[in-house]
Structure formats: C-alpha cells, structure tokens
C-alpha cells in the first residue's frame, strides 16, 4: 500500500518531464523516439527504482536519522539543564553526526551517481566515479559540520557564504579549466532525495532546542552550505591532481637528464 | 537443420542468461557499496552513542533492501533510458537548427520539473507560514497561498531561465566561470539590499531545485549539445547547466522578497 502511494507520487513528479519529451518528439521534432522500447523500459526502471528507494529511506533511514538528530541536540544528552546556554564545543557529537551523515548520504545520492557516471564517460575514464563522489561527500561532510556550528553559535549565514564564494573565485583562477564546470555542477547535485529531509530535520531540531535560536531565522542555511562546499573540495581535488602530475613531470625530466 | 538452429538458440539463451546473471550481481554489489557508509553511521550512532536498541529492526532491514534494489534499478534506468533520451533530444534539436525551439525546450524542461518539485512545494509552504508568523505578510489563507505560489513560480521561472542561459553559453562557448562569478557578485549585492528574513530561504532555494530526475536529463542535454556542436568539449562546455540552476533561484528569490516586503 505504501509502495503504491510512493509510486504514485514519483509518477506525478515524472509526469511533467514525460509531457515535455513527448510533445517535443512528436510536435516539434516530428520523429519517433529512437530505441523506444529500451527508453520506456529505462523510464520504468527509473520510476520504480526511485519509488523503492524513497520507500526504503522512509522505513530505514529517516526515522533513525530524525530520532538521532533530536536526541543528540537534547539538553540532557549534552549534560545541561534545559534552556541553559552551553559552550559550542559541548555539542561535539552533533558536529560528528552532521559530518558523518552528510558524507554517507551523499555517497548514496542518486543524482550525484548520475553526474559521476557522465563525468567518467565524458573524460574517457580519467575522472573516477568514486573519486568524484568521495570528494563531493567530504565537501558535504565539512559543510554540515560547519553549518551546525553556525546554528549553535548563531553567527550570520551571509558571512560564511561570502567567504565561501571568495574562496571559490580564488580557486577558479588556479584550477585547470577543463574541471571547473564539473566542480560547479557538483554543488547543485548533492542535495536532493536523501540529504534534504535529513538535513532539514537536523537544522530544525537544532534550532528549536538550542536556546536563543529560532527555526525561522537559523533553521535555514544548511542546504546552502551543502551546495557550496563541494565546489571547494572538487576544485581543491582538481588542483591537487594537477600539482601531482606537474611534480611527476618534473621528476621524469630530471631522470632523463 | 532444425535441431542445429534450436541448439544455437539455446546456446545464445544460456550465454545471455549467464551474462545477465553476472551483470545483476555486479550491479547489486555496486548499490550495496553505495549504502555501506550509511549503514555504518546508523549502526555506530545507535549502538555506541545513543545506546538504545533499534526501533523496529525488521522495518529498518526491509527498508535497506528496498533502497539497494531501488538504487540498482535507478542506475540501470539512467543508462538505458534517461541518458539516451536526453542526448538524442539534444542531437535532434541541434540538428533541427532552430534556436527558438532549443531555448523553449530548455526553458520548459527547467520550469516544468521545478514547479512540481515536492521539496520546493514543502519549502514554499513553510516559508509562507514563517513569513506570516513574523508579520511580513497578512496572515490569511489567500495571501499565504499567493505568497507560496508566487515563490514556486519565481523559482521555477528562474530555473527555466538558468537552463536557457546555460544552453546559450554552450552554443557561444563562453567560459563558465565569468558567468558564475558574475552571478556570485549579484548574489552578494542582492543580499545587501534584500530583506533579512528571506536571505536564508533564498540561499537554500538554490539547493532544492534540482531533483533526482532533472539532474540526469539536464546533464545529458548539456553533454549532448557540447558533443554535437563543433569546437565544444563535452567536459569543459557540457557541464555547468546545474550550476546555473542552483545560482539563479537565489537571486530571483531575493528579488521576490524585495517585491513583497
């Protein structure tokens, strides 16, 4: 029964895309869809797969994740009385949890898998799927740890985002051009099906239990962090690889001499 | 004669079957690998930190099985369905040579997938409640509905526009970073003049717009276009559409805030 409901809502999400594709194929391009059978089968796989995936998340991950997010930010878990202000470091389990959940959910994020497959294909295998996914996941892990720190300390979101932008801009000038577009894209793909619900629960849970914070002002912003920091880590990874090949080339030259 | 051909068919069948079997096991293993980190984190926090038994352990295990099979099907569907259709449409539209239709396709793809995005609907509703609680908008049903709907339209419009700009960039071969850095500067300027209450929401709006089905299609569109157009590289020019789709909504939502408050 649950599955039927989830399947129905997934179908509803796919419907606009389906309409657009059919309209353009038949009315604008006026040609049949190539490999129609395969494409339909693929479409069915995507919808059923996504529905199963979402249902599984709702059964396995979201309850546990949400319980943990509230329990870990509970004053009694931190060891203070309710309403008492506690220094930011006493919330260390929250930072660890945020980082680990950010990393692990990003690894399983379907849209990141899609981009990694394409990047691997387009780069003729030089960009490894796992390399990209792990790099992005490290970015999200760092983003969520810092994001929860921001909620707990109540510092301004805007300052962090500005600093992040400045770092991205500086990095852009020192990164090989062919990897910049991919790095920018990896920011947007990290936050979808798996990450958003958990991150929202974490943000809202934290901002309602930490004294002096309100969900309206402080609850937002985690998703923004999670879309910014992967850009920094992917650019950083690209720079690191570039440096490595340069050093390698210098070494070879020296050996030749 | 008949026997021989039957034999061949049988052989082909077994070969195919065997291949299929191996492929499925490999794919299953892949999606199990994708989930290992989550399982480790959940088990660690439950048993070491929170030290409480799992609530409904059976459901949890079932759930993980669903996730594994679902992820496997999704990835398979991507490769045989979503990627090919996205790319073949990019080829066909580029071949047709009509810029107008290409732009309309780009806009409609961005707009239609975003307006129905569940995450966006939830965020817009949440935002209307928060804004009316804060006294920024009138707290009656009609105003709140209009506000939420307006927010969704704004975000969907900006995503559509973002894909159009992204496609134009691929056609012209403009370097992505000029546009993105320009966008960052705009975000910063808007942040200074936009009402404080909308900033957090605007920043998050960028992240929630690109759904799991939109991303593969949009990526295939970009890579497909960059592959057919002469002088463009799929890696340098093909990516970047999603970056626009996460940047433009921030600017537009802040503008929306300026307009409302």
Interface residues (C-beta under 8 A of the other chain):
Chain A: X9 X12 X13 X14 X15 X16 X17 X19 X20 X21 X24 X25 X28 X29 X31 X33 X34 X35 X38 X39 X40 X41 X42 X43 X44 X45 X46 X47 X48 X49 X50 X51 X52 X53 X54 X55 X56 X57 X58 X59 X60 X61 X63 X64 X65 X67 X68 X71 X72 X93 X97 X100 X101 X103 X104 X105 X107 X108 X110 X111 X113 X114 X115 X117 X118 X119 X122 X123 X137 X157 X158 X161 X162 X165 X168 X169 X172 X177 X178 X179 X180 X181 X182 X184 X185 X187 X188 X189 X190 X191 X192 X193 X196 X215 X216 X217 X218 X219 X220 X221 X222 X223 X224 X226 X227
Chain B: X34 X35 X37 X38 X40 X41 X42 X44 X45 X46 X49 X50 X54 X55 X56 X59 X60 X61 X62 X63 X64 X65 X66 X67 X68 X69 X70 X71 X72 X73 X74 X75 X76 X77 X78 X79 X80 X81 X82 X83 X84 X85 X88 X89 X92 X93 X96 X101 X105 X108 X109 X112 X113 X115 X116 X117 X118 X119 X130 X133 X134 X175 X176 X177 X180 X181 X184 X187 X188 X191 X197 X199 X200 X201 X203 X204 X206 X207 X208 X209 X210 X211 X212 X213 X214 X215 X216 X217 X219 X220 X223 X233 X234 X235 X236 X237 X238 X239 X240 X241 X242 X243 X245 X246
